[in-house]
Amino acid sequence: MTRLDNTAREAQWRSWMTAALAGDTAAYRALLEDVARRLRAMLGRRFDHNLAELEDIVQESLLAIHLKRHTWIPGELVGPWIAAIARHKAIDALRRRGRRAELPLEDLDFVDPQSSPEASARDGHDVANLLGRLDDRHRAIVQAVSLEGLSTREAAARLSMSEGALRVALHRSLKKLAALYRGDPP
């Protein structure tokens, strides 16, 4: 991708993100769809051998973007903020596999932004509140994989599920969390 393409993408993302924070759901949907495509392309180089894991990372990244969108500072670059979130999710996935977790920033073409302690505390409260609204099964799945960092194999064994069933349930659980966060009706 050329520098001009990166600049145009950043301008579009910033426009969509600004509109989304003002309540424009169509702009927010467009942003998340475009980000998902970009993350699949960028992370696919490292996770192309395991498409299910790649999709898990993309979905976890999108959920984290959703939950942390209030931490983005209007006028700042959106790309580096998104890349930092995706980088952390990819590293978590590598750690769950038991591999040494290294993911060069160059793999995501961005710089890692810093977040404030106040934003981190607020995010933790938001997550705890949302998790408390899930049923026991969904909450246990999200906690095991996304918060405790267990591999899907370890979480499946703990929860007496097949690994495939756990992946499907995790995806549904993350979708349910996103819906709860948006305030969608049950």
C-alpha positions, 0 to 999 in steps of 0.5 A: 500500500502506498503512502497516499493510500495510507493517508487516504485510509487514515482520513476516511477512518478519522471521518468515520470514527468522528461521525460514529462517536457523534452517533452515526451508526452507518459510519461506525458500521463502515469503519468496523467493516473496513478495519476488519478487512484491513486487520485480516490482510495485515494479520493474515501474513502471520496467522494464515496457517490458522484461519479460525485463530485469525478470525478470533483475533479480528473479532476480539480486536473489533470488540476491544475497539468497540469497548475502548472507542471512547479513549480515541482522541478526536483529531488524533490518528485512528490507525495507530490506535487500532493497530495497538489494540490488534497487536495486543490481541495478536500477542495474546493469541500467540501466548495462548499457543505457548509461543514466545509472543513477539509481534513487530510493530512493522507487521501492523504499519503503526505506532503503539499509542499510550492510554491513561490510567483513568481510561484503563480503570474505566474500561475495566469497570465497563468490561466487568459490568458487561460480563455481569450481564452475560449468562454463566456459560457465556461469561465463563467462556469470555473470561477463560479465553479473553481475560485469563488467556487460556488457549481454546484447548485449555478453555474447552477442557475446563468447560467440558466442551469440544474446541470447535464448540468453544470457538463458536460459543466464544464468537457468539459470546463476543457478539452478545457482549458487543450488543450489550455494549451498544444497548441493543435489545436482547 
